Structure formats: C-alpha cells, structure tokens
C-alpha cells in the first residue's frame, strides 16, 4: 500500500508539473503570438531564393526583433507556411505580431521602390537617372544603348539609321522621346531594362490613344511625327496653357512651308558642343536638327514629352500667330506678323539676338 501511495503521489506531482508546464507554455505561446514584435520603426527583411525558414528567422533576429524562434517555427508548422515564404524585400511595420509577420512574408506585397523620369529629359539623362538608382539591377548604359534600341524597339518601323540628308542617327537618338515621363514603382533587383521597357510601352499606348483623337487637318503623318513636335513644344515652354499656342505656331509654319526656327532643336543637334549659348555660327551650321537650316521636322524627337505636350501637338490653337518670343518670365509673346514680332523682340529681348 505504501508503494502504491508513493507511486500515486509521484504520478500526481508529475501530472501537476506537466499541467503547469503546458499551462505556462500555452500562456507564453499565446502571449508570443498576440504581442507586437515590431515596435518602434519599420524594418526591411530580404528573403533570398533558397533561404530556409531558419535562415529567415536568423535574419529577423539580426534586426534586434525580440521573439521566440521556437514559437515562430511552431506557428509556421501549424499554419503549414514554413515552406511557403516568398522571395523579395518585405517591409514590416510597427504593431505587427508574429502571425502577421509570418503571413506578410507569405502573402504580403513586396517592398516597392520608385524612380521618376521628368518631362523634357533626353534619353542620355534618363540613363543617368537609372544608372544612379541603387535599387535597380544595371544592364544598360550609354555605351551599349544599341542594346535597348534592339530589345524594345522592334515594333517601331519609324526608327531610322540615316535621315533624308544622309546624316547618321545614333542609337540614343533612335530611341529619343520614346519613353513616357512618369514615376515607376518596382521591386528591388528589377532591371533598368524592365523599367525602360515599361516606359517605352506606356509611351506607345499614350501616343496611339491620343492619335485617335487628333484634330483634323494637322500636317502630321504619323504618331511619331506628333511625338517629334510634342518634344519641341515640351522644350519650348513649361507653361501648360501656352502649349497649344506654341503648337499652333509650328503647325502653321509646317503647313506654309516656313522653317520652324526653334532653338531647342539647334541645341540638341549641337550635342556636347552646346555650352549654354547659341551663336550665329551655330544657327547656320548644318545638322539634322538645325531647324533654321532644314525644312520640316527634325528626324527624331529631341526630348521626352509629357501628356500635355502630346495633346498640344495634336490640338494646335486656331489663331494666326506665326512667331513668338520669350518675355523673360517663363511666358511668351505671340505675333501673327514679322513686323509685330520684331516689336515684341525689341520690347522683351532688346539686347539679345532673337530670330524665331
């Protein structure tokens, strides 16, 4: 009897201890999954291809997050998510609990970065923007711009290597203006080629959509010609309200056979030789882009036009203005005759050469 009583007491103690341990474990586990583990600031965790659940756990602990890795693994096994972690960068925000962290690594959106292509920039400038972005994979440079031309411009039959005067068109000039200025969001390790392709495709869609709604009787034969004109408008004025007027001047000049005589095309044609000023010699130097010397539009766009400039190119104003001159405050004075234009030049640019 004494032996049976002893065994009973031992069994009772073991049962009580086991119950106590299980109760403690349950309370501890319950607290672990209900208490936020991301407290003060958001953190970023990157899950690489091939990372095991244990490696991801170590990455989380390395961020000075306080949690029990045993409970984390138990939670993942219980939910059958231990082998379903997605690769990529994830931002964990303050207030997240252990289950929320786990589900975010399985179902959540990867962290997004952004890059902005401003209106009016050249292709070379866009490549500088992409090459200086630390979150992109870099595949493209000015040196191998032919690569991007060949890879994303296959469906653009307007691309030329030689213009009507026999001038060679460089690889960067071929793709000039073909990227849409916008802010693009991406995940880390996205390639610059992917971003440029998205910008190219968006420009094609925008341009084709706008071409369907163009005004009647404009002297533009294709969406690409509209893009060329839009790029000139973009560089001539930053004021949206003036763009239809600028477009009207150039449209009437094209219709009447007048030279466009627009400085931004001259500057573009000068390339590295442009140092901030245009001389008389520059205006009489033949380049494919010198619209003081060539008739009609230049062979390619000279910059990346935005939506408003494209709309303006396709919807010029209906005035009879043929000239304009900068006032010096960002706006322009428009005139229908050369005599009135010369007076405006005297008023606003008396000490400057101002052929238009």
NORKAZI-V763521 format. One record per residue. N is the residue number from 1. RES is the residue in one letter. SS is DSSP state (h for helix, s for strand, l for the rest). OMEGA is omega in whole degrees, 0 to 359 (NA if undefined). D_FIRST is the distance of its C-alpha to the first C-alpha in Angstrom with 1 decimal. Layout:
# NORKAZI-V763521
n=N res=RES ss=SS omega=OMEGA d_first=D_FIRST
n=N res=RES ss=SS omega=OMEGA d_first=D_FIRST
This chain:
# NORKAZI-V763521
n=1 res=X ss=l omega=180 d_first=0.0
n=2 res=X ss=h omega=179 d_first=3.8
n=3 res=X ss=h omega=179 d_first=5.3
n=4 res=X ss=h omega=179 d_first=5.0
n=5 res=X ss=h omega=180 d_first=6.1
n=6 res=X ss=h omega=179 d_first=8.5
n=7 res=X ss=h omega=180 d_first=9.8
n=8 res=X ss=h omega=180 d_first=10.4
n=9 res=X ss=h omega=180 d_first=12.2
n=10 res=X ss=h omega=179 d_first=14.1
n=11 res=X ss=h omega=179 d_first=15.1
n=12 res=X ss=h omega=179 d_first=16.2
n=13 res=X ss=h omega=178 d_first=18.2
n=14 res=X ss=h omega=180 d_first=19.7
n=15 res=X ss=h omega=179 d_first=20.6
n=16 res=X ss=h omega=180 d_first=22.1
n=17 res=X ss=h omega=180 d_first=24.0
n=18 res=X ss=h omega=178 d_first=25.2
n=19 res=X ss=h omega=180 d_first=26.4
n=20 res=X ss=h omega=180 d_first=28.1
n=21 res=X ss=h omega=180 d_first=29.7
n=22 res=X ss=h omega=178 d_first=30.9
n=23 res=X ss=h omega=178 d_first=32.2
n=24 res=X ss=h omega=181 d_first=34.0
n=25 res=X ss=h omega=180 d_first=35.4
n=26 res=X ss=h omega=179 d_first=36.6
n=27 res=X ss=h omega=180 d_first=38.2
n=28 res=X ss=h omega=179 d_first=39.7
n=29 res=X ss=h omega=180 d_first=41.0
n=30 res=X ss=h omega=177 d_first=42.3
n=31 res=X ss=h omega=182 d_first=44.1
n=32 res=X ss=h omega=184 d_first=45.4
n=33 res=X ss=h omega=180 d_first=47.1
n=34 res=X ss=h omega=180 d_first=48.5
n=35 res=X ss=l omega=177 d_first=49.9
n=36 res=X ss=l omega=177 d_first=53.4
n=37 res=X ss=l omega=173 d_first=53.6
n=38 res=X ss=l omega=191 d_first=57.4
n=39 res=X ss=l omega=191 d_first=58.4
n=40 res=X ss=l omega=186 d_first=61.8
n=41 res=X ss=l omega=175 d_first=64.1
n=42 res=X ss=l omega=176 d_first=64.3
n=43 res=X ss=s omega=179 d_first=63.6
n=44 res=X ss=s omega=178 d_first=64.8
n=45 res=X ss=s omega=179 d_first=62.6
n=46 res=X ss=s omega=177 d_first=64.2
n=47 res=X ss=s omega=182 d_first=62.4
n=48 res=X ss=l omega=177 d_first=64.3
n=49 res=X ss=l omega=179 d_first=64.4
n=50 res=X ss=l omega=178 d_first=61.6
n=51 res=X ss=l omega=175 d_first=59.4
n=52 res=X ss=l omega=177 d_first=55.6
n=53 res=X ss=h omega=180 d_first=53.3
n=54 res=X ss=h omega=178 d_first=52.0
n=55 res=X ss=h omega=177 d_first=55.6
n=56 res=X ss=h omega=177 d_first=56.3
n=57 res=X ss=h omega=179 d_first=53.2
n=58 res=X ss=h omega=178 d_first=54.5
n=59 res=X ss=h omega=178 d_first=57.9
n=60 res=X ss=h omega=180 d_first=56.4
n=61 res=X ss=h omega=179 d_first=54.4
n=62 res=X ss=h omega=178 d_first=57.6
n=63 res=X ss=l omega=179 d_first=59.2
n=64 res=X ss=l omega=174 d_first=56.9
n=65 res=X ss=l omega=183 d_first=55.0
n=66 res=X ss=l omega=175 d_first=51.5
n=67 res=X ss=l omega=180 d_first=48.9
n=68 res=X ss=l omega=183 d_first=45.7
n=69 res=X ss=h omega=178 d_first=46.9
n=70 res=X ss=h omega=179 d_first=43.4
n=71 res=X ss=h omega=179 d_first=43.7
n=72 res=X ss=h omega=180 d_first=47.3
n=73 res=X ss=h omega=178 d_first=46.4
n=74 res=X ss=h omega=179 d_first=43.5
n=75 res=X ss=h omega=181 d_first=46.0
n=76 res=X ss=h omega=178 d_first=48.6
n=77 res=X ss=h omega=180 d_first=46.2
n=78 res=X ss=h omega=182 d_first=45.0
n=79 res=X ss=l omega=180 d_first=48.6
n=80 res=X ss=l omega=182 d_first=49.7
n=81 res=X ss=l omega=186 d_first=52.4
n=82 res=X ss=l omega=182 d_first=51.5
n=83 res=X ss=l omega=185 d_first=54.3
n=84 res=X ss=l omega=179 d_first=56.8
n=85 res=X ss=l omega=178 d_first=58.1
n=86 res=X ss=l omega=174 d_first=61.9
n=87 res=X ss=l omega=179 d_first=64.2
n=88 res=X ss=s omega=179 d_first=66.5
n=89 res=X ss=s omega=180 d_first=66.6
n=90 res=X ss=s omega=178 d_first=64.6
n=91 res=X ss=s omega=179 d_first=64.9
n=92 res=X ss=s omega=189 d_first=61.7
n=93 res=X ss=l omega=179 d_first=62.6
n=94 res=X ss=l omega=180 d_first=61.0
n=95 res=X ss=l omega=181 d_first=58.2
n=96 res=X ss=l omega=175 d_first=56.9
n=97 res=X ss=l omega=181 d_first=53.1
n=98 res=X ss=h omega=177 d_first=51.3
n=99 res=X ss=h omega=180 d_first=51.5
n=100 res=X ss=h omega=176 d_first=55.2
n=101 res=X ss=h omega=180 d_first=55.9
n=102 res=X ss=h omega=181 d_first=54.3
n=103 res=X ss=h omega=178 d_first=56.2
n=104 res=X ss=h omega=179 d_first=59.4
n=105 res=X ss=h omega=180 d_first=59.1
n=106 res=X ss=h omega=187 d_first=58.8
n=107 res=X ss=h omega=188 d_first=61.0
n=108 res=X ss=l omega=177 d_first=63.0
n=109 res=X ss=l omega=176 d_first=66.7
n=110 res=X ss=l omega=181 d_first=67.6
n=111 res=X ss=l omega=182 d_first=69.3
n=112 res=X ss=s omega=172 d_first=73.1
n=113 res=X ss=s omega=180 d_first=75.9
n=114 res=X ss=s omega=175 d_first=79.5
n=115 res=X ss=s omega=184 d_first=83.0
n=116 res=X ss=s omega=172 d_first=86.3
n=117 res=X ss=l omega=181 d_first=89.6
n=118 res=X ss=l omega=177 d_first=92.3
n=119 res=X ss=l omega=174 d_first=95.4
n=120 res=X ss=l omega=180 d_first=98.5
n=121 res=X ss=l omega=178 d_first=96.8
n=122 res=X ss=l omega=179 d_first=98.1
n=123 res=X ss=h omega=178 d_first=96.1
n=124 res=X ss=h omega=179 d_first=96.1
n=125 res=X ss=h omega=178 d_first=94.7
n=126 res=X ss=h omega=178 d_first=91.9
n=127 res=X ss=h omega=176 d_first=91.0
n=128 res=X ss=h omega=179 d_first=90.9
n=129 res=X ss=h omega=181 d_first=88.5
n=130 res=X ss=h omega=183 d_first=86.2
n=131 res=X ss=h omega=180 d_first=86.4
n=132 res=X ss=l omega=179 d_first=85.4
n=133 res=X ss=l omega=186 d_first=82.4
n=134 res=X ss=l omega=185 d_first=79.3
n=135 res=X ss=l omega=178 d_first=77.0
n=136 res=X ss=l omega=167 d_first=79.2
n=137 res=X ss=s omega=187 d_first=79.3
n=138 res=X ss=l omega=180 d_first=82.9
n=139 res=X ss=l omega=188 d_first=84.8
n=140 res=X ss=l omega=173 d_first=88.3
n=141 res=X ss=l omega=178 d_first=90.9
n=142 res=X ss=h omega=183 d_first=94.6
n=143 res=X ss=h omega=179 d_first=95.3
n=144 res=X ss=h omega=180 d_first=93.8
n=145 res=X ss=h omega=177 d_first=94.7
n=146 res=X ss=h omega=180 d_first=96.1
n=147 res=X ss=h omega=181 d_first=92.5
n=148 res=X ss=h omega=177 d_first=91.7
n=149 res=X ss=h omega=183 d_first=95.1
n=150 res=X ss=h omega=187 d_first=94.5
n=151 res=X ss=h omega=184 d_first=90.9
n=152 res=X ss=h omega=185 d_first=91.2
n=153 res=X ss=l omega=182 d_first=94.9
n=154 res=X ss=l omega=186 d_first=95.3
n=155 res=X ss=l omega=182 d_first=96.0
n=156 res=X ss=l omega=184 d_first=98.7
n=157 res=X ss=l omega=181 d_first=102.0
n=158 res=X ss=l omega=183 d_first=103.9
n=159 res=X ss=l omega=183 d_first=102.8
n=160 res=X ss=l omega=176 d_first=105.8
n=161 res=X ss=l omega=180 d_first=106.5
n=162 res=X ss=s omega=180 d_first=110.2
n=163 res=X ss=l omega=185 d_first=111.9
n=164 res=X ss=l omega=179 d_first=115.3
n=165 res=X ss=l omega=179 d_first=117.2
n=166 res=X ss=l omega=180 d_first=115.4
n=167 res=X ss=l omega=180 d_first=113.1
n=168 res=X ss=s omega=178 d_first=109.8
n=169 res=X ss=l omega=183 d_first=106.7
n=170 res=X ss=l omega=181 d_first=103.8
n=171 res=X ss=h omega=180 d_first=100.2
n=172 res=X ss=h omega=178 d_first=99.2
n=173 res=X ss=h omega=180 d_first=102.2
n=174 res=X ss=h omega=185 d_first=101.3
n=175 res=X ss=l omega=181 d_first=98.0
n=176 res=X ss=l omega=176 d_first=99.4
n=177 res=X ss=l omega=186 d_first=98.6
n=178 res=X ss=l omega=179 d_first=96.3
n=179 res=X ss=l omega=183 d_first=93.1
n=180 res=X ss=l omega=179 d_first=92.2
n=181 res=X ss=l omega=184 d_first=91.7
n=182 res=X ss=l omega=171 d_first=88.3
n=183 res=X ss=s omega=182 d_first=84.8
n=184 res=X ss=s omega=180 d_first=82.5
n=185 res=X ss=s omega=184 d_first=78.7
n=186 res=X ss=s omega=175 d_first=76.8
n=187 res=X ss=s omega=179 d_first=73.5
n=188 res=X ss=l omega=181 d_first=73.3
n=189 res=X ss=l omega=169 d_first=74.7
n=190 res=X ss=l omega=181 d_first=77.1
n=191 res=X ss=s omega=176 d_first=80.3
n=192 res=X ss=h omega=178 d_first=83.6
n=193 res=X ss=h omega=178 d_first=85.1
n=194 res=X ss=h omega=179 d_first=82.8
n=195 res=X ss=h omega=180 d_first=83.8
n=196 res=X ss=h omega=178 d_first=87.5
n=197 res=X ss=h omega=177 d_first=87.1
n=198 res=X ss=h omega=180 d_first=85.6
n=199 res=X ss=h omega=178 d_first=88.5
n=200 res=X ss=h omega=181 d_first=91.0
n=201 res=X ss=h omega=180 d_first=89.6
n=202 res=X ss=h omega=178 d_first=89.6
n=203 res=X ss=h omega=179 d_first=93.2
n=204 res=X ss=h omega=181 d_first=94.2
n=205 res=X ss=h omega=180 d_first=92.5
n=206 res=X ss=h omega=183 d_first=94.0
n=207 res=X ss=h omega=180 d_first=97.4
n=208 res=X ss=h omega=178 d_first=97.6
n=209 res=X ss=h omega=181 d_first=96.4
n=210 res=X ss=h omega=179 d_first=99.0
n=211 res=X ss=h omega=180 d_first=101.7
n=212 res=X ss=l omega=183 d_first=101.3
n=213 res=X ss=l omega=184 d_first=102.3
n=214 res=X ss=l omega=177 d_first=105.2
n=215 res=X ss=l omega=178 d_first=108.5
n=216 res=X ss=l omega=171 d_first=111.4
n=217 res=X ss=l omega=173 d_first=114.2
n=218 res=X ss=l omega=186 d_first=112.5
n=219 res=X ss=l omega=181 d_first=113.9
n=220 res=X ss=l omega=187 d_first=110.5
n=221 res=X ss=l omega=186 d_first=110.1
n=222 res=X ss=l omega=174 d_first=106.4
n=223 res=X ss=h omega=180 d_first=103.1
n=224 res=X ss=h omega=176 d_first=103.5
n=225 res=X ss=h omega=176 d_first=106.8
n=226 res=X ss=h omega=179 d_first=105.2
n=227 res=X ss=h omega=178 d_first=102.6
n=228 res=X ss=h omega=180 d_first=105.3
n=229 res=X ss=h omega=180 d_first=107.1
n=230 res=X ss=h omega=180 d_first=103.9
n=231 res=X ss=h omega=178 d_first=103.2
n=232 res=X ss=h omega=178 d_first=106.6
n=233 res=X ss=h omega=180 d_first=106.1
n=234 res=X ss=h omega=182 d_first=102.7
n=235 res=X ss=h omega=183 d_first=104.3
n=236 res=X ss=h omega=183 d_first=107.3
n=237 res=X ss=l omega=175 d_first=105.5
n=238 res=X ss=l omega=181 d_first=102.2
n=239 res=X ss=l omega=183 d_first=103.2
n=240 res=X ss=h omega=184 d_first=101.9
n=241 res=X ss=h omega=182 d_first=104.7
n=242 res=X ss=h omega=189 d_first=107.4
n=243 res=X ss=h omega=175 d_first=106.1
n=244 res=X ss=h omega=178 d_first=107.9
n=245 res=X ss=h omega=176 d_first=111.1
n=246 res=X ss=h omega=178 d_first=110.7
n=247 res=X ss=h omega=180 d_first=110.0
n=248 res=X ss=h omega=178 d_first=113.1
n=249 res=X ss=h omega=182 d_first=115.3
n=250 res=X ss=h omega=179 d_first=114.1
n=251 res=X ss=h omega=180 d_first=114.2
n=252 res=X ss=h omega=177 d_first=117.9
n=253 res=X ss=h omega=177 d_first=118.7
n=254 res=X ss=h omega=183 d_first=117.3
n=255 res=X ss=h omega=183 d_first=119.2
n=256 res=X ss=h omega=179 d_first=122.5
n=257 res=X ss=l omega=177 d_first=122.2
n=258 res=X ss=l omega=173 d_first=121.9
n=259 res=X ss=l omega=179 d_first=120.0
n=260 res=X ss=l omega=177 d_first=116.6
n=261 res=X ss=l omega=180 d_first=117.2
n=262 res=X ss=l omega=186 d_first=113.7
n=263 res=X ss=h omega=181 d_first=112.6
n=264 res=X ss=h omega=178 d_first=108.9
n=265 res=X ss=h omega=177 d_first=110.0
n=266 res=X ss=h omega=180 d_first=112.3
n=267 res=X ss=h omega=180 d_first=109.5
n=268 res=X ss=h omega=180 d_first=107.2
n=269 res=X ss=h omega=179 d_first=109.9
n=270 res=X ss=h omega=179 d_first=110.4
n=271 res=X ss=h omega=182 d_first=106.8
n=272 res=X ss=h omega=181 d_first=106.3
n=273 res=X ss=h omega=180 d_first=109.9
n=274 res=X ss=l omega=183 d_first=109.3
n=275 res=X ss=l omega=177 d_first=109.0
n=276 res=X ss=l omega=180 d_first=109.1
n=277 res=X ss=l omega=176 d_first=112.7
n=278 res=X ss=l omega=179 d_first=115.0
n=279 res=X ss=l omega=176 d_first=118.5
n=280 res=X ss=h omega=179 d_first=121.6
n=281 res=X ss=h omega=178 d_first=121.2
n=282 res=X ss=h omega=183 d_first=117.7
n=283 res=X ss=h omega=180 d_first=119.1
n=284 res=X ss=l omega=177 d_first=121.7
n=285 res=X ss=l omega=184 d_first=119.4
n=286 res=X ss=l omega=168 d_first=118.5
n=287 res=X ss=l omega=179 d_first=114.8
n=288 res=X ss=l omega=186 d_first=113.1
n=289 res=X ss=l omega=181 d_first=111.9
n=290 res=X ss=l omega=184 d_first=115.0
n=291 res=X ss=l omega=168 d_first=115.9
n=292 res=X ss=l omega=183 d_first=119.1
n=293 res=X ss=l omega=183 d_first=120.3
n=294 res=X ss=l omega=176 d_first=118.6
n=295 res=X ss=l omega=176 d_first=119.0
n=296 res=X ss=l omega=182 d_first=116.0
n=297 res=X ss=l omega=171 d_first=112.4
n=298 res=X ss=l omega=186 d_first=111.0
n=299 res=X ss=l omega=181 d_first=109.2
n=300 res=X ss=l omega=171 d_first=105.7
n=301 res=X ss=l omega=179 d_first=103.9
n=302 res=X ss=l omega=180 d_first=103.9
n=303 res=X ss=l omega=182 d_first=100.6
n=304 res=X ss=l omega=182 d_first=97.6
n=305 res=X ss=l omega=176 d_first=98.7
n=306 res=X ss=l omega=184 d_first=96.4
n=307 res=X ss=h omega=183 d_first=96.4
n=308 res=X ss=h omega=178 d_first=99.0
n=309 res=X ss=h omega=177 d_first=101.4
n=310 res=X ss=h omega=177 d_first=101.0
n=311 res=X ss=h omega=181 d_first=101.6
n=312 res=X ss=h omega=180 d_first=104.7
n=313 res=X ss=h omega=183 d_first=106.1
n=314 res=X ss=h omega=180 d_first=105.9
n=315 res=X ss=l omega=180 d_first=107.1
n=316 res=X ss=l omega=178 d_first=110.0
n=317 res=X ss=l omega=186 d_first=111.8
n=318 res=X ss=l omega=178 d_first=115.1
n=319 res=X ss=l omega=176 d_first=117.4
n=320 res=X ss=l omega=180 d_first=120.3
n=321 res=X ss=l omega=178 d_first=119.2
n=322 res=X ss=l omega=185 d_first=119.8
n=323 res=X ss=s omega=170 d_first=119.1
n=324 res=X ss=s omega=180 d_first=116.6
n=325 res=X ss=s omega=180 d_first=116.3
n=326 res=X ss=s omega=179 d_first=113.4
n=327 res=X ss=l omega=182 d_first=113.9
n=328 res=X ss=l omega=179 d_first=111.8
n=329 res=X ss=l omega=181 d_first=109.0
n=330 res=X ss=l omega=179 d_first=107.2
n=331 res=X ss=l omega=184 d_first=109.3
n=332 res=X ss=s omega=172 d_first=112.5
n=333 res=X ss=s omega=182 d_first=116.0
n=334 res=X ss=s omega=182 d_first=117.1
n=335 res=X ss=s omega=179 d_first=120.7
n=336 res=X ss=l omega=184 d_first=122.6
n=337 res=X ss=l omega=179 d_first=125.6
n=338 res=X ss=h omega=180 d_first=126.2
n=339 res=X ss=h omega=179 d_first=128.5
n=340 res=X ss=h omega=179 d_first=125.8
n=341 res=X ss=h omega=181 d_first=123.2
n=342 res=X ss=h omega=176 d_first=125.5
n=343 res=X ss=h omega=179 d_first=125.7
n=344 res=X ss=h omega=178 d_first=121.9
n=345 res=X ss=h omega=178 d_first=121.7
n=346 res=X ss=h omega=183 d_first=124.2
n=347 res=X ss=h omega=189 d_first=122.1
n=348 res=X ss=h omega=183 d_first=118.7
n=349 res=X ss=h omega=187 d_first=119.3
n=350 res=X ss=l omega=185 d_first=122.8
n=351 res=X ss=l omega=180 d_first=122.2
n=352 res=X ss=l omega=172 d_first=120.1
n=353 res=X ss=l omega=186 d_first=121.1
n=354 res=X ss=l omega=174 d_first=119.8
n=355 res=X ss=l omega=180 d_first=121.0
n=356 res=X ss=l omega=NA d_first=118.9
